Amino acid sequence: MNEQEKIVFAKEELAARVKVPAVVEQDLKRIISDRLEQCGLYFRVFSRIKTATSMAHKFELKEYGKDRKLQDLVGVRVNLYFDDDVDICRSIMEHTFEAIEWSTSERSEEEFKPTKLNGVFRLPEYLKGQISQDTWDMYIDDTFEIQIKTMFFEGWHEIEHDMRYKGEELWKDYKGFSRHFNSILATLELCDKSMVTLFEDLGHALYKSGRWSDMIKSHFRLKMGEEPIYPEVEKLLDEDQEQVENLAKRIFKTEKTVLVDQLLKRSRKIPINVNTIIALLNDSQFHDGRLTAIFRERDVYNDGREESLAESRHYELRPLVRHTVFQMHTQVDGSRLKTEIPLTSQFVFKESAAYIYKWIVQKYSVLFQDMPQEPESYHADILAYHVAVNYDPPCGKMNMHVRHMDPEVGGRIWYSEASLEIDSQQRVMLKLSNGYAEPEREDRFVQESAGIFFSYPGYYKSIVDNVGVFNGMNCANRRRILREEQIPQVQQALEDPERKFPVVAIISLETEEGLMDEEWLGQFRVSDFTRTVWRYAHVLTCYEPVGRKLLKLEGVENAEHGELPRLYIFWPDGDIDCFGPEDVKNCSFGRHLEARGDARTYDIVRGGQAFYHKIVTDLRDWNVSADMWEGFKLEIMTEIPK
């Protein structure tokens, strides 16, 4: 195609090929709202997905091609109440998303236009993946736009856009009307500036009058709770007035940006009120021991925190659909048992069965008070709670199935089921499935069960940690450096058809000091990563020569001369994923922070930290989606499983 040729798409083609789920818009809006709420700004957020008609019109108006793509497929508008919050909001957005570029209103000294800041940002990878792949072939960029404006200008912005920006002919030869319009815009700009000045002047007057709570509210202009200032803090501020640089003056002289920065640094939202504001400033700026003692006694950051209400729903009766959050099929080999007794299959079986049964007792005996304390067959039901155990030590078999209702989410049932058996080769084999079941809802968000609910039951953790499992190779909770003599063992594990553990191989270059150079991984700390995934994945680190030899033996393309360092994932189904330094550097990830029913709360991280979360999520996604074990049928499980 000629680069000068104008790109035009019909709205029908755009509608057919560009598919943007509502969750993309909703999550972006939620991420932005959560950040702004965390620091207490006064704001409103609006969003939209560009329609096919609007996109077609824009392709007609502008010159798009490989060097210039449509960048506002999704748009978010942030309206702020105070003019000085515009720069604060800009900084927050830059620390939340990957910024591409900013543009602002251009105006001469004789002309007034709305103060509008436009930012173009890269879509988070997890949201980009929700959009149809055809989109990126339509000269549409994987970006979204954020507009930041003040409320004064927002009120007339649409009129100005339609009747001035698009309607220049209206004003032609009528300079008097245009001048009058400019004077109105000048008044609005003055209102924006004057409102901030007004509250600053009011705050100073309140400071002079010793009204500390009101001074803080006027000076910082954040959404605050109504909790009164602690009497002992008020007394301290009153008495400290004798000092030249007294505490009240230091509070008033603190810039709003300093307080906002401290609010954003908190790992979770805290109540915003006069007490927490003074506490934050004292922790970061003043370091006054008297204030520190008061706030420690008061537990200030938890004082006034609202309790989250349990989610309550009413459902019509529908069949339950299962969602697996963890599964495994593995050998229990007893390698972690500390005993002088010779290891036999029966001994390993009984030790493992004891951990499974102990977990059931700890979790369910408060409901079923007649439950035996030592392993044996048992069956009981109370309403939505169910326990079924079939224990047969002479035959080396144990089956169990338990389930209970979710205490917070109506209609959701959690279950765990396991099969422990000595097979014909005298191996102790454990199969288990952990998950939940609930009615399908048409209005629910797309939900990544692995990212939000991924969890293995406590008995599996106990067996892995205290008995030991073998899955292609032994599990290790510490990083392993692969030596050349160990390659045959690893190769055997990679080719084991029963292996259910992915193998992560990190091949790094050597530093001048002879150490493994892992700087390319950034905040991807291998030791922490190993401790996170070791119960369902193997992690190996390799120096270049050993790594290349392993790759060659496994038939990896260009193993001897390919670029290193790299990270490889050898999946149990035979697929191999490969990542290099650029993949780490350019990675972004929507990290899930909290699960409350169907709530989706995300933070955006980039680089090595994002890559860490991506690989962990990939491993978990594989686990919950793999074909390991069908398990017992939840819908017919009413008796002891046989």
N, C-alpha and C positions, 0 to 999 in steps of 0.2 A: 504494500500500500504506500502511496506517495505520502510523505510526512506533511505536506502542505494541504492534503485533502481534509476537508472538514468532516469530523466524526458526527454522525447523526443516527440516533436509534429511535425507532417507533415506540410509543408508550406500550403497545401490546407486547413487543419483544422484551422491554424492560420488565414489565409485569410478570412475564413468564419465566425469566431467567434470574432476576434479582429478588431473592427471598430473604427477608430479615425478620426473624421471629420477634415477637413482642418482648421476650425476655432480655434481648440485647438493649433495647431502650430502657426497660425497667431497671436492669442492673446498673447501667451507667447513672441513671437518675438516683438510684439508691446509694451508690458509692459516694457520689458528690454530696447528697443530702446528709449522709452519715458523717462525713468529714466536717461539713459546715456546722452541723448540730453539735458535734463534739467540742467545738470551740465557741459555741454560743452566739454566732453571728445572726443578725436579723436578715432573713432572705426568703425568696421564693424560687422554686426550681420548676421549669417546664421543659418538655422534651417532645420530639417528633421524629418519625421515620419518613424520609423523603418519599413522596408518592411517585409512581411511574410517570404520571402526567407532569409533575414538577421537574423530574429528571429529564424527560424528553425536551421540555421547554428550555432547560438550562443548556443542554447539548446544542440546541439551535442558536442560543445567544452567544455562547463562548466557544473558543477554540480549544478543544480537548484532543489529546493524543498521548503517545508514550511518555512525553516529557511533562505533560500536565494532565492531571486526572481530577475528576470530581471528588472533592474531599469531605463533603458534608452529608454523606448518606444518612447519618444519624446526627441530629443536632440537639444540644442542650442549652437552655438559656437560664442564666442565674441573675436574678434581680436583687439588688442590694439596697438597703434603706439608707446607708451612710456612704458618702463619697470616699472616705478614707479606707473603706473596706475593700475597694476594688483591687488595690495592690496586694492586700492580704489574701484575698480570694485567688488572685493570680498565682501567688507563691504556693498556696495549698494545692492548686491544680497541678503545678509543675512537679510537686513532690508526690503526687498521686498517680499521674499518668506520664507517659513518654511524650514530651512536648516536641512538635515538629516546627511550628512557627507561630508568632503572634503578629497581629496587625491591629492598628487602632485608627480612630477617626482622624483624618487629616483636615486641618482647618487653618485658615489664615487669621491674622489679627483682626480683620474686618468682618469675619464670618463666624457664625455660631452653628455648631452641629452637635448632635448628641454624643456624650462621652460613652463610647462603646468600644469594648475590647474583645477581639475575636482570637481564639486560640484553636489551632489544629493539633490533634493528638492521635497517637497510634492506638488503634483498638486493642484492648487486652486480648491475648491469644485465645483464652477460653471463650471469649465472646465472638471473636472472628471465626472460630470453628463452628459456630452455630449458623453462620450465614452461608447461603448456597455458594458453591464453588464457582458457578458460572458468573457470579458478580464480578470477580476479579478479571474476567476477560472483556469487561464492558467499559474499560477506561475509567473505572471507579477505584479509588484508593482505599486501602484498609485503615482509614482514619475516621475520626468524627470531630465535630466542631463544638466548642463551648463559647457562647457569647456572655459577656459580663457587662451588665448595665446597672445604673441606679434606677430606683423606682420613679423618680421625677420624670426621667426621659422615657421610661418604659410606657408611661401612660399615653404618649402621643407618637411613639416610634413607628407604629404600623401606618398611621396617617401620613407621617413624613415620608416613609418609604414608598407608599403608593402614589402620593400626590405631589411629591417633590422630586425624589430620586427617579421615579418612573414617569413623572408627569411634568417634565421641564417646560413643555409648551404652555402649561397653565400660567407660568410666571413671565413668559416672554413679553417684553414691552410694558411690563407692569412693575417697575422697580420699586414703586412706593409700597405696594403690597408685600413684595419680597422683603423690603427693609423692615416693615412692620412685623413680619414673621420672624425675622432675625432678632428683633427686640424681645419677642416673647421667649425665644430660645435662650437669649441672654439672661432673662429673668429666671428661667428654670435652672440654668447653670449657677446663678447666684444663690438660688435656694439650696442647691446641693451643698455649696461651700458654707453658706450661712448656717445651715442646720448643725454641722459639725462644730463651727465656732460657737454657736449658741450653747451647746451642751458643755463644751470646754469651759466657757466663761461661767456657766452655772456651777460646774464642778469646782471651780476655783472659789466661788462665793461660798459654797457648802463647806469647803475645806476651811475657810476663814471662820466659819460659824461652828466648826467642830462637829458637824453632822457626818460622821465617817461613812456610814452605810450609804447614805444618799450621794456622798461624794464619789464613792466607788462606782455606783450605778451610773451616774452621769458621766464620769470620766471614761469608763471602759465601754459603755453602751453595748452590753451583751445581754442575752436572755438569761435572767437569773431567777432562782427560786426565792421564795419569800422568807426563808429562814432568817431570823434576826441575828445580829452580830452577837457573838458570845459576850456576856457581861464582863468577864475577866479580860477579854481582848479590848473591849471598849475602854475599860478602866486603864489598861496599859497605854493605849493611844493617847488618852487624856493626860496621864502623868508624864508621858514622854515629850509633851509639848515644850517642856523647859529646854530640851536639847535643840541646838541649831539645825542639825540634820535629823529631825525627829522622824519616827516611823511613818506618821501620816503624810508628811511631806514627801518621803521617799516613795510611798505608794502613788501619790498624785503625779509625781514626776516620771513614773515608769510608763514607757510607751505601750500602747495597746498591743503592738506586734509581739512584745516580750511575753505578755500574758497568753496570747493566742498560741505562741510557740510552745509554751509549757503545757497548755491543755492538750495540744496535739501529740505531745511526747508521752502522755499517759497511755499505758497498755490497754486500758479500758476507760469508758466514759465515766466521769465523776460528776456528782451534782455541782452545778455552777451557782454559787451564792457568795455573799461577802466573805464568809469564813474560809471557804476553799480557795477563793482568790487570794486572800492574804496569806494563806498557808502555802500556796504555790509560789508566790513571790518571795516568801521567806525562805523556802527550801532552795530556790534558785538564785536569789539576789541578796537578801538581807542577812540570812544566817543568824538571826537573833535567838539566843538560847531561851529567853523567856517565852517567846511565841512558840518555839519548838516544843517546849514542855507542855504548854496549854493544848496544842493541837494533837500531841501524842496521847494525852489523857482523854481527849474528846473523840479520838478516832475520826478525825475530821473528814477524810475522803470517803468514808462510808456513812457518815451522818447525813441523813436526808435522802439516801439512795432509795429509789422506788423498787419494790418487789415486782418481779414479772409475774403476771397472772397466767395460770395454766390455761393452755388453749382448749377451748370447748367447742365441739362441733356436733351437729345433728345430721346423721346420715340416713338415707333410705337404705334398706337392706340390699346389699350387693355382694357377689362372691368376692372372697379375699384373693388378692394376687400377691404372690411371694416376691420378695426382693432380697437377694443374698448380699450380706455385708462382709462375710468371710467364709472361706471353705478351705479344706485341706484333706489330702490323702497322702499319708506318709508312714514310714516305718518308725517305730519307737525302739531304739536300740539299747537303752540303758547306759549310754556312755557318760552320763553325768551323775549316775548313782554312786554314792560314797559308801561302800559296804565291803566287808571282807568275805561275805557269802558269795560263792560262785554264781555268776549271772546265768540264769536260765530264762527261757521264754515265759514260764509260769510266774517267776519272780517279777519280771518286768511287767507282765500283764497285770498282776495284782497291785503293784505300786501305781501303775497308771490308772487302773480302775478306782483306786482309793482317792486319787486326786479328783477324778470326775465326780465321784459320789460326794466327796467333801464339799465341792463347789455347790452341788445341788442342795445339800443340807444347809449350808450357810445362807443360800439365797431363798429357799422355800420352806424351811422348817418352822418359821414364824407363822406360816399359813397352815401347814399340815403338821400339827403338834404330835401326831402319832408316828411320824417318820422315824424309822430306825437310824441310829447314829453311825452304824457300820454298814458297809456295802451289802445289800441284798435286794431281791426283786421287790418292787413296790409300785403301787398305782393309786393315784388320788386325783379328784377334781373338786374344785370349788369355783363355781361361776366361770370366770375367764381364766382361772389359774389351773394348770394341768402339769402333773408329773407322772411319767411312766418309765420304769427301769426294769430291765430284764437282765439278771446277773447269774451267770452259769460258769463258775470257776473251773470245774472239772473239764468242761468242754472248751474252756478258753474263749468265752464269748460274753460280751456285754453290749447291750443296746440301751439307749436312753433317748427320751424326747421330753422337753419341758417347754412351756409357753406361759406368757403372762401379758396382760394388757399394759399399754403405755400409760403411765400416770398423768401425762400432760397432753397427749394428742389423742383425741377421740377417734375410735375406729381402728386404731393401730394395735396389732398384736406382735409381740416379739417372741422368737422361738430359738431354741438351740437343740441340736440333735447330733448324736454321735454313735459310731459303731467301733468297738474295740474287739479285735479277734486275733487269735494265733492261727496263721495260715498253714498250708501243707508243707511249707519250707521252714516251719517253726519260727517264722518272723511274727512279731507283734505289729499289726497294722491298725492304724487309727484313721478313721474317716469321720469328718464332722462338717456341719453346716450351721452357720449363724446367720440370722436374718430377721426380717419382719414381714408381715402381711397386712394389707389394708385394702379397702375398696378403691378402685380406680375413680378418679375425679376428673371431669372434663376441664375444670377451671384451674387445676393445679399447675404450678410452674414446672418446667423441666427440672428434674432433680437428679444430681449426680450422687447416687447412694454411696459409692466408694469414697468420694471426697468428703461427704458430710457425715455418714454413719459408719464408715469402715471400722470394724472392731472385731477382735477375736475374743472368744470367751475366756474367763479366768482359768478354767481347767486346762485349756490348751497352753496358755502361758506357763502354768505350773509344770506341765509335762515336759515342755521344751526346756525350761530352765533347770528342772531338778532331776528329770529322768533322761532326757536327751533324745533327739530324733535324727534320723539319717534320711536325707532326701537327695540322692545323687552323691552327696558328701555330707560329712558332719556339719552341724550348724556351729557358728562361732559368733559371739557377741562382740568381738574385737576385730579390728582391721587385720586382714591377712595379707602378707607380702608373698606372692607366688615365687617359689624357687624353681630352678630348672628341673630338679629331680621330682618335683610334684606335678609336672605337666601331664604325665600319663594318667594320674589319678583324676585330674580336672577333666582331661579329655574323655575319660570313661564316664564321668558324671554328665558331661555335655551330651553324650550319646545314649545315656540311660533313658529308655522309653517310659520309665515310671517316674522320672523326675518331674515334680510340680513346682520346684523353686526356680524362678529366673536366676541367671548368674550375671552379675554386673562386674565387668572387668575394666579397671581404670588403668590405662597404660600411660606412664609419664616418662619424661626425659630425666636425665641425671644432672644435678647441679655440679659446680666445680668442687664442692666439698664431698661429692659422692653420695649425696642424699637424693631422695625422690623429689623432683620439683613439681609441686602441686599448686603453684601460684595461678595457673591458668583456670583453676576451678573457682577462684574468688571465694565467696562465702559458702561454697559447697564444701563443708568440712566432712572428710571421709569418715572419721571416727564417729561423729554424730549421726551421719547417714547410716552407718553400719548398725549402730545401736537402735535406730528407728526401724529398720527393715529386716533384721537378721532372723526373725521368726518366720518369715515367708520368702526370703530371697538370700542368696549368697553374694558376698561382696569380696572381690579380689583386687589387690593393687599389684602392678607389675612394673619392673624396670623395662626399658625399651627392648633389650635383646630377648628376654624371656617372653615379653608380650608379643613380639613379632613371630617367635617360634610357635607360640600357641595359635596365633591367627593363621599361620601357614598350615598348621596341622588341621585346623578346622575349615580350611578352604576359603578363607576370607580373601576377597579380591584385593590385589596389590598389597599383600601383607608385608612383603619384604622391603618395599620402597615407599609405601603410602605415608602421608603426613601423620606425625605424632606431635603432641599427645592427643589421645582420643579416649572416649568412654564407649564401651560396647555392652549391649544387653543381649544375652543369649537366651531367648525365650524357649520354654519347654516344647513348643510346637515346631521348633526348628528355625523360626525367623530370627534375624539379627538386626538390631538397631545400632546406629553409629552416630556419635556426636563429637564435635571438635570444639576448639576454643571459641570460634565465632558463634557457635550454637549457644554456648554458655553466656557470652557477652551480650548477645542480642535477645536473650530469653526474657519474656515478661510473663507474669502469672497472676491470676486472680485468686488470691489465697483466701480460703474460707476461714472466718474468724469464730463464728458462733452458730449453733444450730438450735433454733426454736421452732419446732414443728416444720412448717414449710418456709420459714424465713430464710433469706439468702443474704448474708452479710459478708462482704468481700473487702479485702485490701489489695492494692496492686504493688507487687515487688518486682524487681528486675535484676538481671545479672546472675551471679552465682547463687544467691538466695532463691531467686525464681527458678533456676535450673534444679536446685535441690527439691523444691516442691513439685516440679514437673515430673521428675524421675520417680519420686515417691508415689505420686498420683498414678503414673503409668503402671507401676508395679501393682498397686492396689486395684486399678481398673482391670488388669489382666486376671488377678485372683478372683474377683467377684464374677467375671464373665466366662471363666474357663469351664470346661466340661470335666469336673473332677469326680463328682458324686451326686447322683440324683437325690439321695436322701429319702426319708420317709415322706409319705404323702400327707401334708398338713390337713387337708380337707377331710380325710377319712381316719385320722389318728385319734381314736377314742379308747383303744385298749393298749395293753403292754405290747411293744413291738417285738416281733419274733425274728 
